[in-house]
Amino acid sequence: MTSKHISVGVGIPMIIVGAILAILLAPTQQSLKDTIEFVGSLIGILGALIFIAGLFTRKLAAIPS
């Protein structure tokens, strides 16, 4: 799997899931609102880091043996 596929296949869905947790699900659960917002934000931030890391990685040349 190339770095672009990781960036698009892992980073973007994590950002979307984090946003859904923090924005849509947290207001519905009053007793766990702070925890759900924290987890959603953490997932979104990690998704953004994976997305950015996937953009900057490059494929290494194979070493002939």
Summary of the structure (lengths in Angstrom):
residues: 65
radius of gyration: 16.2
end to end distance: 22.8
largest distance: 60.5
contacts: 180
relative contact order: 0.24
helix: 77%
strand: 0%
